[in-house]
Amino acid sequence: MKTKRTILIVALLAVIPALSGCWYVVAGGAGAYGGYKMKQKGYTLQNPITKEKSSQPSK
């Protein structure tokens, strides 16, 4: 019984680092889906960094 538990823990510890890259894909997919649903409800995204137009003509 103790050997089974030890093997299970070792296997779990070996699998966790292999799946670490998948969390980035899951988070990106969730963000994309959230943006898609917000767009359907009429919300729009706008870049907060905009270049101000100067009142003087450029030389």
PyMOL commands that set and color helices and strands:
alter all, ss='L'
color gray80, all
select helices_A, chain A and resi 2-18+22-40
alter helices_A, ss='H'
color red, helices_A
deselect
rebuild
show_as cartoon
